[in-house]
């Protein structure tokens, strides 16, 4: 499922607004943006990927 499909379902995707690029390590600036964004949007779920494996970082 692509980001566009999720957005079509009304699920916002914030990765592009953070400046994070696929396959690259996050910079301190992108981490700072994420830390500031999370309290504002109060997500129910934050997915994360580590070494090719999916994991749930946080859920409420």
N, C-alpha and C positions, 0 to 999 in steps of 0.2 A: 504494500500500500504506500503510495507516495504522499508527500506533504500536501500536495494539492488536493488529493482525495480527502484527507483529514480536514482541511480547511473548508472543503465543500460540505462537510458534515457539521460545520460550525465549531470545530475544534481548532483554536488558534495555535500556530506554530511560531515560536519566538527565536529559533536558532539563527535565522538570517539577520535579525535585528541586533543580535549580540556580536556579530562579526566573526563567528566561529566558522571555520572552513573544514569541510570533510577531510579526514586523513591528517590533519595537523594538530599539534598540541595547542591547547588554549594558552593564551598569553595572560599575564597578570591583569591586563585591561579587560579581557573578556570574562575572566573569573570575577572581577569586581562588578562588571555589568550584571552578571548572573546573580551575584549575591544581593545586589540592589533591586533586581527585578522580582525575585521570588516573593518577598513580603508584599509587593504591590499587587501582584496577580493572584496570590494565594492559591497555587496549583493543587489539585487533588493528587497528581501523579507527576513525578519527574523521572523519566527513563534515562538510563545511562548505559554506556557500552565500554567494556574493558577487554582488551585483547581478543576481540572478535566474539565475545560472549555478552549477551544481554543480561542486565540486572536492574532491579528496581532500587533507585537511590532513596526515594522517600514517597510515602503515600499517606494520605489522611483519610 
